Every structure is written in structure tokens, then in C-alpha cells.
Amino acid sequence: MGNKALNMIVLLSRTVSPEASLVVESGQVFVEESNFIINPPDAISLEEALQLKEKYDGKITVLMVSGKEGEKQLRTALAMGADEAVLMECSPKEDEPSIIAKKINDYLQSVNFDLILAGDFSTDGASSQVGPRIAALLDIPFITKTICINQEERNAIVKRNGDGDIETFRVPFPFLVTIPQGLHVPRLPSLSGIMKAKKKPLLFKQSKEISNINNLKQYSYPNLKRKQTNIQGETQEKVVTLAKLLKSLQ
């Protein structure tokens, strides 16, 4: 059985450009609309999807939960090479990862897809929650820090960077991956791409307001009482000492 064309969903968000000039008035920070860009890690996940499409063929849908102003970033994604875009409109107060994940999950219930790609984090909130939350709601596998995806009939061979170790998984479709920052340099939209983007489909969806999810109030680290032990010696000696230590904890 040969490889199939991939139907891919790329999750995008918008954020303030690191080169933006901030204006502070009366204790509030103001940013001009022209200073918003595609969240950089999300742009890298789009680049990964574009390279997969070049290798296996298929379709790329970019999806964003935002106000109407998100259309600009979606048009940029279409100019980069995405095939269609969906803007799920929401109110400014619906910016919690749990709410965004719920809205995307509701939309994807009626959509066929093989693969969902997202950036590892957003450069504003940096919670890294939306992608894994969506996978949990959809009850599909997800792999973070993915650095390579190859199709193998009905499965994909996925490699991830596990803090320095390269881990390899065989994953059935559909599944979700997050792409680490630095994996690619996103391509710039070409002039012909910008012209074509104006004619590509961009769907505006009104999402149901979600008010019954508890809003995040504060991040904090749990209070843990940990004892640190530094084991010295040669490798074999360390193993013996560690084994004794673990047994003493049983």
C-alpha cells in the first residue's frame, strides 16, 4: 500500500512582533495592529506542513481562534502556501487555553483530518497547553517537540527531541504534533503567493461562547519536599549505590 495524500490542520495564533514599538499611556500598553504577526513557533509548524505537502501531496487548512483582526495573519499563511483558512471568531475574554482548545475541538468534530500541527508554545502566553489539550479532547495521540515525520502506509514514523535524546515512535493516523522552535526557517510569502491568497477560501465561523470553564487565576509551582542526593564514583559503583537507594525507598 502506498503513501496517501495528507489532510493537515495547522493551528495558528497571533502575537506581537518582537520588533514592535510599544506605546504606554496611562499605565496601559498599546500596540498598533500592524505589529501583530503569526506566532513564530506556529509559523514553523506551518513550514513543516508545507514540506510534508511537497513530499506526500495533500491539503493544508490553517485554523485560528481570534477576533476578526486575525484575518491578516491567516492571509499571510495562505500566501505562504496553505490551501484554505478558518477563523473562529471569539471575544477577547475567551483567551484561556482551555477555552481555545474546546472551541477547536468542537469545530474538528465534523472535519476529516490526518494530522494536526501546532507550535510548541506561543511567545505571549507560553503555556504550551492548547495542542495537547486538543489531542486529549479528540482522544488522539500527540507528540511534542517533533523533529521529523515520515509516512509509512497507515502509520507515521515520528521522531522527537526528548531533551537531547532522539525518540522514535510509530503512530497511527490521525494524531497531533507540536513543532519546536528552530526546526525550520519559515518561508516568506512570494508575490504570486500573495496574489493567489486573495482568492483562496477563508471561512469565518461563529463559535459558541464558553462561559462555564474556570478561568486561570494564577500560575504557581507546587510545594515539594525533595531530598537531593549526589552519587559519586565510577559508573558501576553509582549503579549499585542507586539500586540500594531505590530499595530503601520501597
Disulfide bonds with the S-S distance in Angstrom:
none
